[in-house]
Amino acid sequence: MFDLFNKTIDNSGINVNSPEFEGSGIGWMISTAVDTISIIAFWVSFVMLAYSFILFITSTGDPKRIEKPKSAITWSVLGLILAVLLQSIKAIILTTLGYDPGSFF
């Protein structure tokens, strides 16, 4: 499947290795999209984690008021883990497509 994709790009007559096309191609697009999504997910999770800790501290030990921050902390930590995991998935996809993942950082 990927060979067909590479043949299509090769037969297009466009030299993607020329300086005018630097920063283009499927590897660059995947890397940029994943980096953008993972940065946004990381910061949203980080802010929600901080907000959850504030809610937890200000709950004054009330069991009903503690449930919401505990759930939010769980989801925030999960979001942080997924943001980091997304970078690993990006490296696997780029390696599968034949790109060097280190060249996109």
C-alpha positions as CSV (number, residue, x, y, z in Angstrom):
1,M,0.0,0.0,0.0
2,F,2.8,2.4,0.9
3,D,4.7,1.5,-2.3
4,L,1.7,2.7,-4.4
5,F,1.7,5.9,-2.4
6,N,5.4,6.4,-3.0
7,K,5.2,5.6,-6.7
8,T,2.4,8.2,-7.0
9,I,4.6,10.8,-5.4
10,D,7.6,9.8,-7.5
11,N,5.6,9.9,-10.8
12,S,4.2,13.3,-10.1
13,G,7.3,15.0,-11.6
14,I,7.7,17.1,-8.5
15,N,11.1,17.0,-6.8
16,V,10.2,17.1,-3.2
17,N,13.8,17.1,-2.2
18,S,14.5,20.5,-3.7
19,P,14.9,23.5,-1.4
20,E,11.7,25.1,-2.6
21,F,9.8,22.1,-1.2
22,E,11.6,22.0,2.2
23,G,9.1,21.5,4.9
24,S,6.6,19.7,2.8
25,G,5.6,16.1,2.2
26,I,3.6,13.5,4.1
27,G,6.2,13.0,6.9
28,W,6.3,16.7,7.6
29,M,2.5,17.0,7.6
30,I,2.1,14.0,10.0
31,S,4.8,15.4,12.3
32,T,3.4,18.9,12.3
33,A,-0.2,17.7,12.9
34,V,0.8,15.3,15.7
35,D,3.1,17.8,17.4
36,T,0.3,20.5,17.3
37,I,-2.3,18.1,18.7
38,S,0.0,16.7,21.4
39,I,1.1,20.2,22.5
40,I,-2.5,21.4,22.8
41,A,-3.5,18.2,24.6
42,F,-0.6,18.5,27.0
43,W,-1.3,22.1,28.0
44,V,-5.0,21.6,28.4
45,S,-4.4,18.5,30.6
46,F,-1.8,20.4,32.6
47,V,-4.1,23.4,33.2
48,M,-7.0,21.0,34.1
49,L,-4.7,19.2,36.5
50,A,-3.8,22.5,38.2
51,Y,-7.4,23.5,38.4
52,S,-8.4,20.1,39.8
53,F,-5.8,20.4,42.5
54,I,-7.2,23.8,43.5
55,L,-10.7,22.4,43.6
56,F,-9.4,19.5,45.7
57,I,-7.6,21.8,48.2
58,T,-10.7,24.0,48.5
59,S,-13.1,21.2,49.0
60,T,-12.6,21.3,52.8
61,G,-13.0,17.5,53.1
62,D,-16.6,17.4,52.0
63,P,-17.1,14.0,50.3
64,K,-19.5,15.4,47.7
65,R,-17.1,18.2,46.7
66,I,-14.1,15.8,46.5
67,E,-15.6,13.6,43.8
68,K,-15.4,16.1,41.0
69,P,-11.7,17.0,41.5
70,K,-10.8,13.4,41.9
71,S,-12.4,12.5,38.6
72,A,-10.8,15.6,36.9
73,I,-7.4,14.6,38.2
74,T,-7.8,11.1,36.8
75,W,-8.8,12.4,33.4
76,S,-6.0,15.1,33.4
77,V,-3.3,12.5,34.1
78,L,-4.8,10.3,31.4
79,G,-4.6,13.3,29.0
80,L,-1.0,13.9,29.9
81,I,-0.1,10.2,29.3
82,L,-2.0,10.2,25.9
83,A,-0.2,13.4,24.8
84,V,3.2,11.6,25.4
85,L,2.0,8.4,23.9
86,L,0.9,10.3,20.8
87,Q,4.6,11.2,20.1
88,S,5.5,7.5,20.2
89,I,2.7,6.6,17.8
90,K,4.0,9.4,15.5
91,A,7.5,7.8,15.5
92,I,6.0,4.4,14.7
93,I,4.0,5.8,11.8
94,L,6.9,7.8,10.4
95,T,9.2,4.7,10.6
96,T,6.5,2.6,8.9
97,L,6.3,5.2,6.0
98,G,10.1,5.1,5.7
99,Y,11.0,8.4,7.3
100,D,13.5,9.1,10.0
101,P,11.4,10.4,13.0
102,G,14.5,12.2,14.4
103,S,14.7,14.5,11.4
104,F,11.3,16.1,12.2
105,F,12.1,17.3,15.8
